[in-house]
């Protein structure tokens, strides 16, 4: 795979789960990392792990739902690490609820992080690439739920479909500037998010704790749950020169669960 040695990447939601996995993989592949998260303790820990790999790390505390905070984080990255080449809009939250039970407040919170946060990241990265006089990579977090609407995950699925739309539109708008925009679509990843999803299914349906997770895993063709490293390896590819001719795509990396 083409090297990303010396590149500067910013990963939102970089303090845990998939974001942590992406940050560590990009660091192992040669990038310096800015890490954005709402949890200062978590983001500091991941920054320390990046430094142990031998790369520079800049921990930043920000809420991606706040447009100004996202732009400030991008500016801080460019100033602190000497540029920006790769933007990974990874931060997101889940919500498990029947369609009938979704409230305006629930939807507003979900949308502000999963969709608005991605949009602000796209805008901020494109503006910075333009200011720096070069193209770049924008990589967004969608989901298998961005290709297939799941029962009890209706609002969440809608946000991930929206990320696919933003990815396609941004790819078309920025192509002339050599800015590529793609998305990764994980499946059932063994992170804290899926612990929360499983517990919520148990609360709503009476299913035993762990059974919803096991049911989904049983449907994976490769026979195991996904890891953060599985996702991170694909994100590193999207960040590399090997993916220079790829844009506007939202690719499933789910071990064989949803097929398109």
N, C-alpha and C positions, 0 to 999 in steps of 0.2 A: 504494500500500500504506500502511496505517496506520503512523504513526511509532512508533518505540520510543525516541524522544528522551528522554534523562534516565533511562532505565531502567537497572537494574543486573543484569548477567548473569554467571553463573559457568559456565565451560566446562571440563570435565575432558578430559584428553588434549589440552590446548590448546597444546602446544609444537611440534606438527608436523602435517603431513598435513591431514586433514579438520578436525580441531580448530582448527588455525591458520586455515584458510579460514573456518570459522564465526566465530571470534573477530574476524577482520578485517572480515567482512561486518557483523556486529552493531555493531562500532565505527563503520563508515561510515554505518550507519543510525541512529546516535545514542546507542548504549548505552555505558555504562562497563563495563569487563571485569575480572573476576577470572579468572585462568588457573591451572589446576592441572595439574601434570605431575610425573613422577618424575625428569625431566631438568632440572636447574636452569639449565643454559646455554641450552637450547632455549626454556624458558618465559620467561627474561629477554629473549631476542631478540624473541619475539612481543610481549611487553609493550612493548618499545621501538617496535615497529611500530604498536601501538595508539596510543601516545602521539603518534607522528608524524601520525596521522589527526586528533588533537586531542581524544581521549577519555582519561579516566583508566584506568590499568591497575594491577592488583595481582597480581604473580606469586607463586605459592604452590607449594611442593614437597610432594607427598603421594602416597601409594599408595592408590588407590581401593579396593583389597581390604581396607584397614584402616578399619573402621567409625568408630572414634574420630577418625581423621585426616580423614575426609570431613566429619564434624560440625564438627571444628575449622576446616576450610577454609571452611565455610559461615558459621560465627561470625566468622572473620577478614574475610570478604567484607562482611558486614553492618556490622561495626565500621569497617573501612577505607574502604568506599565508601558508607556511609550507608544500606544496605538490601540487599534482594534481591528481584528480580521474576521472573527467568528462570533456570532451572537446566537446563543441557544436559549430560546424562550421556553423553558422547561416548567416553570412554576405552575401549579394547578391544584385544585381540590376536587373531591368527589362529593356526590350527594345521592343518597338512596332514598327514594320516595315514590309512591304511586302518583300518577298524573293528577289524580283528584286532590292530593294533599299538598302540592307545591304552592308555596306562598310567594307573594311579591318580594318579601325580604330574602327568602331562600334563593330565589332566582337572581335577584340583584347581586347578592354576594358571589354566587357561582359565576355569573357572567362577568363581573368586574375583574375577577382573577383570571379565569380560563380564556376569556375572549379579549376583554379590554387590555389585560396585561400583555397578551401576545401582540395586539395591535400597537400598543405603546412601544414595545420592544422592537417591532419591525420599523416603526417610524424613527426611533432614536438611532438604531443601528444604521439605517440607510442614510440618515443625515450625517452621521459621523464618518461613514465611508466616503461620502461625497466631500466632506470637509477635508479629509485626509488625502483625497485625490486618487483613490483606488477602489476597486470592487471589493466584494466580500461575500461571506456566507451567512445567511440567516436560516436557522434551523428551529422549527416549531414543534411543540408537543401536541400531537393529536392522539388518537387511540383507535383500537378496533371499534370502539363505540362511536367513532367518527365515520365509520363505514356501515355500521349496522346498529340501529336503535335497539337498545336492550330494555326489556321490561324492568320497571323499578329504577331505571337509570335514564329516564326520559330527558330531564333537563340537562343532566351531565352529557348525554349523547348529543343533544342539540348544540352544546358549547363546542364539542369536538368536531361536529360537522362544520360549524362556523370557522374553526381553525383551518380546516381544509379549504374553505372558500377564500379566506384571507391569504392563504399560502399560494393559491392559484392566481389570485388577482395581483398580489405583490410581485410574483414571479414575472408576470406579463409587463407590469409597470416598470420594473427595475432592470430588466434584461439588457437593455441598451447600455446600462452603466456597469455591466459585468458583475451584478449582484445576483446571486442565485438564492432562491427561497424554496426550501423543501420542508417536509414534516416527517416525523417518525410516529408510528402507530403501534405502541406496545399492546400486549394482551394481558394475561394474568401474571403480574409480577409480585414476587414475595416480599412486599414492602409494607410499611405501616398503613399505607392507604388501603391495601387490600384487607388488612386486619379490621379496619374501620368499616369497609364495605360488608365484609362477612358478618360482623357484629350487628350491623344495621338490618341486614336481611334476616338474621335470627330474631331480632326484636319485632320486625314487622310480620314475619310469616310463621314464627314458632319453630323454624328449623333449628337443629342443633348447631351450636357454635362450631365453626370449622367445616360444616357440611356444604355450604354454598361454595366456599373456596375449593373444596375437594371435587365438587361436581364440575366446576369450570375446568379444573386441572385435568380431570378425567377425559375431557373433550379435546385435549391438545394432542395432535398427531404425534409429536415427538416424545410424548409420554412423561413430561415433567413440567413443573412450573418454570416460568421465566425468571431470570435474575437481572439485576441492574446492569451487570456486565454484558449480558446479551444485548440489551438496548444500547449501551455505551459503545460497543464495537461498531454498530451501524452508524451511530452519530459521528464517530470518529471518521468513518468513511465519507459521510456527507461533508465533513469539515475539510477533507483533504482535496488535493488537486485531482485525484482520481474521479471525483464527482463533479468536475468543472462543467461537464456538458449535460448535467442533470438539473432541471429546475421545474418548479410547479408541481412536484410529486409528493404524495402522502402515502408512504409505503408501510405496509404491515410487517412487523417483526414480532410474531406471536407464536412461533412454533407449530403453526398449522391449526388454527382455530376458526378464523374467519377467512373466507376465500373470495377474492374479487379478480 
